[in-house]
């Protein structure tokens, strides 16, 4: 067997700088288009809507205050879970779970919904996130296949949503922008202008594909494979553009709440979080989408405001508490406010009726963190809470905290609950044990 040698372009096959930059521009253009909609679409015969809302706080919670000390259905609520006591039968809490081979300290939040291994390593390439997998299956049923939201999310580098080719989908950080996207209808002239843009974009995709095909005979085998992937992407983008054009002709729904007023300061982290929860609820209530992610970028947040508490240091600095009592007290106030906001979200979803069920019955809410302990930067023993979605809740599923159970198994169970035909997701070994 001949040893592997790198591909070396001959002078005849070498691409000029101008041509390379034009080709590179093509590769950069696709992710921006993919950010609008999921990576691919498929037909679904789901009889009634099933939805996903995945939330990650990338600085986690104090584990000793979050995890219950008892397991099963008769477990005693932990101090933090006491904030959710009214919804005890609507959620399940997990301990001893993590993503196999996901490390990388702060880089690990990009793998929260993908479970892609070693996110902090050189040459890391992400994979499709859970929300985009869902969007690919049912996204064609709604105006927006998915929504990617953030609170203080660092632009261009932090997101929970990733396409099937491992491209980041940027977060929308303003609740008012989400509201406008969901509910504000343009004038007939503006709608016509948008349709024209979509048609123009489709013709641009055709042109880019034609230009790229002319390079095919001058590339290595691996580059030809990449180009084939690109052609497939172009065809899918064109399909999504056609679908978007059809939606532009339909009036947008009327929401049950007015447009929100965005806080001007990033220190209003909790109010921003509350508003994003409201936007997700409105999106689900109007069936505008069935797949939403929210990254709470605590790492990128300053000294935040918490009602009834005095916070004197930045969120990130507090997470490195070193067991200093004053820092722990501030973190407890922050974590408890997070729990209260989750409780309000569950209550809001439960108050909305959809046929013979509540919106919470039809919405899987996943809340957790990539960090098991932000103080130590550990990514095992992740704090995970699952609510709604038609599961039989009211229990603490406790797995081995030294030899963690694979969290992607929960993702498989969530997909199955959404009536999606799947046996594996990422590093899963099947569906989650003891979850019904």
N, C-alpha and C positions, 0 to 999 in steps of 0.2 A: 504494500500500500504506500503510495507516495505521500510524503509529509505535506501537511497543509501549508500553503504559501499565500501571503496576502495578494489581493488583486491589485495589479499595477497598470494604470491606464497608459496606453501608448500615446505618442504625440498625436496620432490620427484620431484616437478616441477621446483624448483629453478635452474636457469642456472648458471653454473660455470663461474668464471671471464674470463678464457681463451675463453670459448665458447661465452660469451657475447661480448668480444672484436672482435671475428671473425665475429659475426653477425652485430656488429656495423660497422665494416669495410665494410660489404656488403651495409649497408645503406649509408655510405659515398661514396662508389664507384659509386652509381647510379647518383647522381647529376653531377659528373664530366662527365659522359657519356651523360647525358641530356644536358650538356652545349654545346656539339658539335652540337646538332640538336634539333628541337622542341620536346615538350612533347608527341605529337602524330601526326598522319598524316591522311589525308582524301583526297579522290578524288575530283577533281574540273573540271568543264567544262568551265572555263573562256575562252572566245574567244580571248581576247587580254590582255596583261599584265597590271595589276594594282599593284602599289607598295606603300609602307609605309616607310617614313623616319621620326622618332620621335627624337626630340632633347630637352634636358632639361639642362638649366643652373641653378645649384642648389643654386645660390645666386641672381638670378633674375635680375631685372632692377629697376631703380628709377621710381616708378609708376607715378609720376607727369609729367615725361618726355615721358613716353610711351603711356599712355591712351589718346585717343582723348577726347575732351570735348563735341563733337557733335556725334550724332548717325546717322544711315541710310547710304545711298549711297552718299550723298553730304557732308559727314563729312570733317572737316578740318584735314589734317594730323598733328599728334603731332610732336614735335621736333625730337624724335627718328624715327618715321615712315617716316619723310622727307627723311631719308637715303634710303628708299625703294620707293621713288616717281615714279621711272621708272617702277615699277611693281605693281602700285596701283590696277590695275584691275586683278591682279593675286593672291591677298591674301585677307583674311578677318581677322579683328582683333576683339577680344571678351573682354568684361569687365563684371564684376559681376558674374563670374563663379568660381566654386571650387569643390573639391571632398567632399561630405558629410561625416562628422565624421573623416576626415583625419586631424590630428594635429601632435604633436610630434616634432615641431621645425625642427632641421636639419635632424632628422630621416625621415621626410616626403618625401624626394626625392625617397625613395624606393617604394613609393606608387604612383608615378607620372603616371605610365602607368597601374597600377593595381586597384587604388582607394580603396585598402584594408584599413579598418578603424583602427585608433589609432596605427600607426606604432611605436610610442614611448612607448607604454604600455607593461607591463609585459605579457609574453605569446603570444605576437604578432606573427602571422603566415601570411606570404604574400600569395597572390593568383596569378593566371596566368596574365602576362602582355599582353597588347594589341598586341605587336609585335609577341609574341609567339602564341597567338590565331590565328593571320594571318598565321604564319608559319605552324601551325597545319593544316590549310586548303589548302594552296597552296605550302608549302615548298617542296613537292615531285616533283614539276615541275622544280626546279632549282638545280644546284650542291650544293648550300648551302641554307638550309631552312631559315637561318637568320644570321645576323652579329650583334654582340654586341660590340660596340666601346666605347672608353673612352678617355678623355684628362685629364691627371693627376689623373685618377680615383684611389681611394684607393683600393689596391688589396684585394680581398676577402670579402669586406664589402660594396662596393658601386657599384651599377649597376641599369640600368633601366629594365633589362630583368629577368623574373622569370618564372619558369616552372609551370605547372598546380598543382604541389604538393608544390609550394611555396619555391622552391630552387633557390638561386641566380645563375645566369649565369655570370661568370667573364667577365670583359671587356678586349678587346685587346687595349693596349695603344700606340702601335707603328704602324704608317702608313705603314712602310716597311714590317712589319709582315703581315698586311692585304693584301698588294700587293702580297707578296709571296704566301699566301694562295689562293688568287684568280687566279693568272696568271702564276706562275712559275711551270713548269712541271718537275717532277723528271725523272731520267733516267729509262729505262726499268727495271733495277735491283731494283731501289728504289720503283718503282710502284709495282713490284711484292712483295717486302718486306712489303709495306703498306697493300696490299691485304691480305698477310699472317697474319699480325697483326689483321686485321679486322676479319678474320676467327677464329683466336685464341681467340679474344675477345668474339666472339659468343659462342664458346665452354665453355669459362669461365662463361658466363651468364647462360648457361645450368647447369653447375656444382653448381653455387651459388644457383640457384633456387632449385635444388635437395636437397642441404644441408639444405636450409631454410624450405622446406616442412617437413623435419624430426622433426622440432621443433613444428609443428602445434598443435599437441595434448597436448602440455605442456604449452600452452599460454592462457591468458584470452581472452574473447570475443573481447575486443577492440584491443588487440594485433593481434588477428587473422584477424580482419578487415584490420589492417595495413599491415599484411603479404599478404593478397589478393591484396591490392594496389601494393605491391612490385612485386607480380607475374605478374600483368598486365604491370607494368613498364618494367620488364625483357623482356616480349614478344615484347613490342614496341621497346625496344633498339635493340633486335635481328633483327627486321624488318628494322630499320634504318641502322644497320650495313650492311645488305644485299644491301640496296640502295646505300650506300657509296661505297661498293665494285664495283658496276656497274659503278658508276661515275668515279672511279679511272682508268677505261679502256678507258675513253673518253678524248681526248686532251683538255686542257684548252684554253679559248679564248685569242686572242691577244689584249691587251689594246691599247688605243690611247695615252698613256702617259708612260714615263719611271718610273722605281722604284724610289720612293721618298727618300730623305735623311732626316732622323729623326734629329730634333734638339737635342742636347745633354743635354740642360738645361731645367728644368721644367718651368723656367721663360718665355720661348718662347711659351707661352700658345696660343697666337693668331695664330702663324704659325702652331702649332700642330692642331688647330681647322680647319684652312684652308686645311691642308692636309687630315684630316678625311672627310671633305666635298668632297674633290676630290675623295677619295676612295669610298665613297658612290655613287657618280656619275658614276664612272667607273664600279662599281658592277651592277648598274642598267642598264647602257649602254650595257653591255655584257650579261644582263639577268642572272647573276650569282646568284642573290638572289632577293627577292621581299620584304624583311622585314629587316630594319636596325634601330638600336637605337644608339644614341650617348649621353653619359653622360659627360657634361662639369663640371668636379668636381672642381668648383671654390673654394669651402671650403678647398680643399686640395692643393691649389695653392699658391705660394709665391708672392713676389713682381714681377708682370709680366711686360713684355715689350709691349708697345703700340706705334706704329709708330707716330711720331709727338707730343707725349705727355710725360711728366715726371711723372712717377709713383714712389712714394717714400715709399709706405707702402704695406703690404700684402693685397691680395684681400679680405680675410675674415675680417681683421681689418677695411678696407675701408667700407665694407658693414655696419658696426656699426658706421655710420658717425656722429650720434648725431647732424645732421644739421650743422656741421662744414664746412664752405665754401671750404676750401682747399681739404677736403676729397670728397665733392660733385663734385668738378671740376674734380678730378681724376676719380671718378666713371662715370661721364658723358663721359669722353674720352673712358673709357673701354666699356661702353654700346653702344656708337656710333660705335665703331669698331666691336662689335658683329653684329650690324645692317648692317654694310657695308659687312661683311662676308656673312650674310644671303642673301643680295642682289646679291652678286657674285654667290652664290650657285643657286639662282633662275635663274640668267642669264645663267649660265652654263647648267642647266637642260633644259632651254628653247631653247638653241642653238642646241640641239641634236634632230634630226628628227627620229621618229619611225613610219614608214608607213605614214599615213595621219595626225599624231599628233606629238607634241613635247614630250620629256621625262617628262617635267613638267606637261603636260596634263595628263599623266598617273602615276604621282608620287604625293601622298599626303604628303606634308611636314608639320609636326606639330612642332612648336617651342614655348617653354614657360618655366615656372619655377614652382616648388612646393611652392615657397614663393611669396606671394603677396607683402610683404614688408620685406626684409631681415633685415632691421634695427630693426624692431619690432618682428621679427620671426613669423609673421602672415601667415597663410596658406589659407586665404580667398582672394577673388578678385585676382585670379591668372592671370598673364599676358600671354595671349594665342594668337598665330598667326597661322592661317591655310592657306597654299598656295597650288596651283596646284590641281591635282587630278580630274579635270573635274567639279569642283564646279563653281557656278556662284558667283564670288568674287566681290571685290570692295566695301565692306561695313564694317561698324562698328556695330556689334550686341551688344547692351548695355542692360544688365540685371540688376536686383536690386543689388546694392552693399551692402545693409544691409541684404538682404535675398537672397543669391546667388542661381543661377540656376545650376543644377547638370552638371558638366563637362563630366561625363560618357555618357551623352546623345549625346555629340559630337562624342565620340568614336563609338557609335552605328551608327551614320550617316556616319562616315568614313568607317566602315565595310560594310554598305549597298552600299556605293559608290564603294567598291571593289567587288561588286556582291556576297557578302557572306550573307548567310541566317541567320540573327540573329535579335532577338527582344529585348534582354537585354544584358548588359554587366556591371558586378559589380553592383554598386548602381544606375544604370540608371533607369529612369522612362519611357523611350522610345527614339525616335530619337530627334535631336535638333530642336527646334522651329525656324522657319524663315530662315533656311539654305537650299539653293537649289543648 
